Amino acid sequence: MVLILVIVAVVAGVVMGQSGQDSERNDEDNKSEVEKIEQKEKEGQSEKTESEKKDEEVAKQQQVTQYEGEDPNVLEELTGTVTYAGVNNGVLMIRVSVDQYVTAGNCELTLSQNGNIIFSDTADVIGDVSTATCRGFDVSVGELGGGKMDITINLNADGKNGVIRGEANI
């Protein structure tokens, strides 16, 4: 009987010893898992998720860049765009935006077709907060005929010159 008790005690000691080692291993495994999670969280704070990266890409694509390069106000020539050229109630309406801020000057419109000048007119430049615009041109379609018209706007304002080109279909 004593022998049985000794065997039970030895087996119990071995089992308890193994259990303690497993517990220590589990603690180490748990610590390393916790450390891994904490590391991922730290990395997540410095790195953006795929969703955030995609959102930023979409925002950049949707963002309209009005000016590229240097400040347009320091350019030696005036630049701009034809913002609207369309027919409304028998009138060709042409609207122009100037990229620079100017206070006084004029816009000289020339409409040509196949290299021939069909119509010309002049309008004042109107300064806005950071840009400018031409007062606008309204031309009766009866004076023009039909087809594609080439638009040329010669800008003269604040001692600078520039040319804006576009086209209109009548």
Buried (B, 14 or more C-beta within 10 A) or exposed (E): EEEEEEEEEEEEEEEEEEEEEEEEEEEEEEEEEEEEEEEEEEEEEEEEEEEEEEEEEEEEEEEEEEEEEEEBEEBEEBBBBBEBBEBEEEEBBBBBBBBBBBEEBBBBBBBBBEEEEBBBEEBEBBBEEEBBBBEBBEBEBEEBEEEEBBBBBBBBBBEBEBEBEBEBEB
